[in-house]
Amino acid sequence: MKTLHHDRLNKAVPYQRQTKHRHNFRGKHHRCISRLLSLFMVFILLSGFIFIPFPRRVEAQELSFPDLQSQAAVLMEFSRGEIIYAHGEDEPMPPASLTKVMTLLLAYEALQEGRVGWDEEVVISEQAWRTGGSQMYLEIGQVVTFGELVTGIATISANDACVAIAEHLSGSESNFVAEMNRKAVELGLTATLFQNTSGLPHEAHYSSALDMARLAHYYLSRFPEALALHSQKEYTFNEILQYNRNPLLGRFPGADGLKTGHTSAAGYCLIGTAEQKGMRFIVVVMNAASHTVRQRDSEIMLNYAFRNYTRQTVYAGGEEVGIIDINGGNRRQIGIQVEKTVEVVIPFHRQEDLVIDLNYPQNISAPLDKHEPLGSVEVYLDDVLLSSSSLVATDNVEKAGFSNILLRSLSDFVSGVWNALLGWIGGFFPKPNPA
């Protein structure tokens, strides 16, 4: 297998596709320095081995947002879950209604697994009816679809709907909470412990801003369709119109979720998310002093992210990136192409630091099927894998018959003799002196 390392992108230009420009070589691996130099290196490699060190990597400066006033805050890039900024992120504190992201995650998992249906009817219990705080105003004995309950939680943070879903899926809220805590352990949420499904105050109910960011990332990665509910600005049930409390909706461009929270102990909390130009970011704010501080801190981080990150298409799906020699086929060579589009979200100033590995054999034996995997392309930043795709054959290659192999061998022999003869004859003639 051969591996080519190269920087495909030129200097950072906002919202513009960049051009391929260099290969760098290291050991058995190669990276392009310039299109002109790479052509020269092809010639050099025919006669020997060459080593060129990797370029010095530019380290991102540590971020500081001195105007943030929330006790804890996290900014995450969504595509790979990178934490861009954090303070107080590991400190356990009351999450208030941010808890409901876990409740919704388990509800969506139950739907996906077929344990419950969207239109399945749920009978409301007295326990659900007695739940305080924000609610849908469910009535004892009322029959409500599971989908309506999910919608009520996602849009208006309905506590009574949380209890109704828990009882329907697990028999009791306590059983459901046990499932929530098992899921937290599974996801590695080390600073999280739940005591109820809604986030109502309890001294042993806590989480951290980092755990909430990771939970939101997992939830939206698995169930992006949930944003259709979280982005609704209002919801009417039992002829009662209520409004989504998320301050980013309708105000911050591209905002479409996710969950607010507030109690006297937790302060004002928010998991917010927005998408612009194909980039999505998640922010978490916990224990802000007011709803104004919560909104402002969230917008400060989101504004930074969208102003300082860019989405780059490294290779388009179907783009041809190389040629492989074929042994014993009805053709001598076959092209290889990228199976799916390779894109990355990175800081503007790090575009030149991308490293692209093209891994594929120099030759392969026939037969081959069109779109058969032959290698891979991987994109790295600071030795961290950002994106990858398979490299596949551009066409079918059949095995060559005996007569075709014989004729090809004879043709290669004659061509070799002819080229040697031309070289021998050329040796008798003096080379012209350069002007």
Summary of the structure (lengths in Angstrom):
residues: 435
radius of gyration: 29.7
end to end distance: 44.6
largest distance: 105.7
contacts: 1411
relative contact order: 0.13
helix: 32%
strand: 30%
